Amino acid sequence: MDFDEQTCEQARLNRDARFDGRIFIGVTTTGVYCRPVCPSPHARRENVRYFPSAAAAAEAGLRPCLRCRPEVAPGTPAWNGTSTTVSRGLRLIAEGALDESNIEALAERLGVTSRHLSRLFLRHLGASPTTIARTRRVLFAKQLLSDTNLTIAQIAMAAGFGSIRRFNDVFRQYYGRPPSELRRRGRPPSLSEGEYVLRLAYRPPYDWDALLQFLASRAIPGVESARGGVYRRTILSQGCQGLLEVTPEPSVDMLRVRIQLPRADGLLQVVTQMRVMFDLAADPELIERHLGADPLLAPLLRAHPGRRLPGAWDACEIVIQALLEEHCPPRRTRELLGLIAERYGAPVKFGAAQDLSYTFPHAQALAAADLDDLPRPAAQTVRAASRVLCALDGTTWRDQLLTQLRTVVQPEDSTLQYIAMRALDDPDAFPATGWDVAVGARSPLRAAAGWQSRVPNWKPWRSYAALYLLDAASAG
C-alpha cells in the first residue's frame, strides 16, 4: 500500500475524494468494503481495515458496498511504483489474458513462474492475479446491472463469464445474493437496441478541453471527430462495427460514454480501452506534485491542472499517423489518413452518425492492399508499418513494437516516443522535441539554458511534462 494507516484513516474520516480508487475500506463487523467517499456512517476504527485494491478486499472475504458502489470508483493506478512484471501483468489482465486462460499461461508470457507471479501480486496489490481478474469482471457486471437494461444472460457474456451458471456462482460469492436481486428497480432512460450509456469515474481535476483539442487536431476524417465538447468515433470490436461518444460530466467527476454495438459481449473490452484512451486511472495530484517541483513546469501546471495523456483506440492508427508526419505536415497527414479509411476501411452500417462513415482498416488489410490511391512515399510508409504490425506476436506486441519499427522503418526517436506515449500508454515517453517544443517561439524551453539536463528529473511522468510544454508552445 502506498499510504500509512494514519493517512488512510484521515482520508476515511474526511471522505477525501483524492483517495477514491487508491484505497478501499473494509469493515469487519458488516463484512463490506467501501470507497473512501462512501456516505455511510463511519465505522469504529478498530473495525476498519485498509486495502490497496478492490480485489484485495474481496480476497479478504469482504463484499462490495451497495451504497457507494466500488464498481464505479476511478481506476486504480496500482501499477505506479510496482515491479515491471506486475505492471505488465495488470495490463495483460485488463486485456483479458485470464478470461480464457490460466495463471500458468500468464506467467509464461511474463517470463516468470506462476508461484513467483502470485507472490509479486500479493506483495504489491494484496491479491492474486486470478482474484484481480475475477473482481474486474464481477464489478463490471454489477455496473451493467445497475446502469443498463441488459438481461442477466447478456451481462454474463459482456463481463467475460463463460456461462450464466458460472456468473451466478461467482456473483453470489462476491455479493452474497444472486444478480437478479440487485437489478436496478428504476430502469435507465429509453435507449435504442444495441445502445448503452455508462459513466466512468476519474480523479479531479480533469482538463477535458485540452485533451479534446489535442484529439481534434489529429482526428481522422470519417473515423473520429472532437468538437463541441464531444469526442466521437467509429470502432471495430470483436468483429462488430460500432460508435462511441464521450462527453464530460464534471459535476460528478465522470465521463459519460455512449456505446453503440450490435452485441453486448464486447462491452468489457470497449470500456477497458476507454479507460486507457482517456487516462482515467491517472493520479493528477501525484503527477503534478512531482513535476511541479521544477520551476520551469510549475506555472504551467498551476495554469492548467489535470492534463491527461491522449491514448488511442487502435495502435495501427497512431503508428501510421506518426510515421506519415515525419514527411507530411499535420493537415496533409489527416487527409491521407482519411483517404486510407475511405478506400481501405469498412463502411459503417450500425449506428447513426452523418460524419463518421468508416472504421479504420486493420494492419492486415493495409499490408495486403495495393495502396495505389496513395502517393508513393506515403504508400511505402503505410506498407512498411503495416507489415511490422502484422509480424508482431499477439501476446508480446507491446514489447516488440518500438524495436521492430526502429529496425525496419528507422523512424526518428521523437516519433518512437510519440508512439510510445499514445499507442503504448507510456507515461514516461518524451516526444516534445518532435513537436518543436524545444525551439518554438513561445516554448518555455527556449529561454531555459541546458533544459535537456532537467528532463531526467521529470521521470516517471515525462509524457505529461511534454504535453504541458506543447500547450505552452502552442498558446497565443
Buried (B, 14 or more C-beta within 10 A) or exposed (E): BBBEEEBBBEBBEEBBBBBBBBBBBBBBEBEBBBBBBBEEEEBEEEEBBBBBBBBBBBBBEBBBBBEBBBBBBBBBBBBBEBEEBBBBBBBBBBBBBBBEBEBEBBBBBBEBEBEEBBEBBBEBBBBBBBBBBBBBBBBBBBBBBBBBBBEBEBBBBBBBBEEBEEBBEBBEEBBEEBBEEBBEEEEEEEBEEBBBBBBBBBBBBBBBEBBBBBBEEBBBBBBBBBEEEBBBBBBBBEEBBBBBBBBBEEEEBBBBBBBBBBBBBBBBBBBBBBBBBBBBBBBBBBBBEBBBEBEBBEEBBEEBBBBBBBBBBBBBBBBBBBBBBBEBEEEBBBBBBBBBBBBBBBEBEBBEBEEBBBBBBBBEBBBBBEBEBBBEEBBBBBBBBBBBBBEBEEBBBBEBBBEBBBEEBEBBEBBBBBBBBBBBBBBBBBBBBBBEBBEBEEBBBEEBEEBEEBBEEBEEBBBBBBBBBBBBBBEE
